[in-house]
Amino acid sequence: MTTLIKNPKLPLLTGMLSLGIAGTMTFSFAKSAAAASVPQGMAGDYIGIGIAPGVTSGGHDRDNAQLGGDIQGRVAIPRTPVSVRGSFLFDNKTTATIPTITYDIPIAKNTNLYAGAGYSFIGKKGDDTPIGNRNSVVLDSGVETYLSKNVVAFGDAKLGFNAYENSNADAVSFQFGVGYQF
C-alpha cells in the first residue's frame, strides 16, 4: 500500500485500466442488448449519500489518500442524454465540491453508464480530500441503476488533474452510494 501512495501513477494507471475493462465489458453488453432491444436506461433525478475513498497522494508526506463521505446528485436534462451532476466530498478537515456535465448512455433497463467533466473546488486549499488538496479539472465516469421504487445505486470514478499543491500528481477517487429518486 505504501508503494501505491508514494507512486501516484500506479493507482492512476490501475484505476484507468479497470475503468477501460469495465467500459469494454459494458460496451459489449450494451451492443448485445441493443441487438435484442433498445435499452431505456434510467430516467429522473436523484440525490444520494455514500463513501468516497481516495487512492492517490501528492507524493509528499502531508499529502495522504483520504477516505471521506459523498453526497451526490443528478438532474437529467429532458429529451437529451445529458445530465448535470454534483458531488460534495467531505472528510474531517475540508470539502470538495465537484459540479460536472455528463453524457448518459443507457446500457440496460433502468441502468446508465455516464462520462463527463467538471471542476473540483476545494474548501480549504492544502487540506487533503479524496480528490486532492487543490482546485482541479475532473473527469468522471460511472454507472447508476434503479434498484426499487425511488431507490438508486451509483458508483463512479473521478480523476483530478494536477490536484495536489507543490506537485503535478493527479488524484483518483471512487464514489459508491445509494440515493432517493424523485
N, C-alpha and C positions, 0 to 999 in steps of 0.2 A: 504494500500500500504506500510506503514511503517513496518508492520509486515512481509511482503514479503521480504523487503530489509534487515531487521535485521536477519531473519531466512532464509539463502540461501537454506536450504534443502527443504523447502516447494515449492518454484517455480521449483526447480530441479525435485522433485517428480511429481509435476503437469505437467511440460513440458514432462517428460518421459512418464507419463501416457497418455497424449494427443497423443504423438508420437506412443505409443503402440496401442491405439484405432484406430488411423489413419492407422497404419500399418496393423492391423487386418482387418479393413474395406477394405483397398487396396488389401490385400491378398485374401479376399473373392471375391472382384470384379474381380481380376486377374484370380482366379480359375474359376469363372463362364465364364469369357471372353475366357479363354483358352479352355473351353469345346466347345465354339462356333467356335473359330478360334484362330490361334496363333497370338498374337499381334506383330506388327512390332516395336513398340517403336519409340523413337526419335533418329535419327542419326545426325551426323555432329557436328561441333564445334560452340561455340558462346562466345561472351563477352557481359556483361550487367552491368547495374547500378541499385542500389536500396537503400533501407534503412536497417539498422541493429540495432534493439532495443535490448539492453542487459537487462536481467530481474533479475539479481542477483547482490549482493555486497559481498565484502570480510569480512563483519562483523565489520569493523572499520569505524569511521566517515568519513575518507577521501576516502574510497572505495565505490564509488557510481555506481549504474547501469547507463549506458550511452546509449544515442541514437546517432547513427552515420550513416555514409553512407557506401555503399558497392559497390565495383567493383568486379565482379565475372566472371570467365570464365571456359570453359570446352574444353578439347581436347580429343576426343574419340580415343582409340587405335583400329585401324581397325581389323575387324574379331574377336573381343573379346568383352565381356561385361564389360570391364574395361575402366575407364576414368581417366585422370589426371585433377585435378581441382585446381583453385587458387582463394582465396578470399583476398581482400585488404580492411579491415575495417578501417575507419578513423573517427575522430571527431576533435574538435578544439584544442586538445592537442597533440595527437600522433596517431600512426597507429598500426595495427596488420596485418601481412602478414601470410596467412594460406594456404600452399600447402597441398593437400590431394590426395589420391588414392581412387577411389570409384568403387564399383560393381554396374552396372546399370541393372535394371530389367524392361523390357518392360511390361507395365500394360494395355495399350490401344494403338490404332493407334496414333503415334507421341507423346507418353507420356511415361516417365520413372520414376520409383522410384529408388533412389540410396542411398547407405550407404557406409561409408568408414571411414578412419582415416588419420590423418595428425598431423601437429605441428604448433603451433601459435608462431610467432616471434614478440614480442612487440617492437615497435620503440624506445620508451623511457620508460624503466622499472620504475615502480612506478606510472606512469600516467595511469588513467583508460581508458579502451576501452570497447566496447560492450562485449568482450570475456576475461575480466580480466585485470590485470596490470603486469603480468609476463609471460614469455615463458611457454608453457604447451602442453601436448599431447591433441589432439582434436578428438572427434568422430563427424561425420557429417552424417545427413540423410535428404533427401528431395525429392522433385518432380519437374520435368521440363516438359514443354509441348510446342509444336509448335502451335502458335496462327494463324499466317498467313504467307505469303511469307516473309521469313527471320526474322520473329519476334518470340521470345521465351519468355515465362514467367517461372520464377523459384521461389522456396521458400524452405528454409531448416532451420534446427535447428543444432546448434553446441554446444557441451558440452566440455568445457575445464576443465581438471582435475587439482586440486591444482593450480588454476590460479590467486591467489592473494598473494602478498607479506605479510609476517607475519601472514599468515592464511592458513588453509588447506581447505578453501572453494573452491568449484567448480564454474564455470561460465557457464551460459546458454545465448545464443544469437540466435535470429531468423533473417533470411535474406529474403527479398522479393524484386523482381525486374523484369525488362524486359531486353531482350538482342537482339543483332543482330547476326543471324546465318549466318555463311559463310562456 
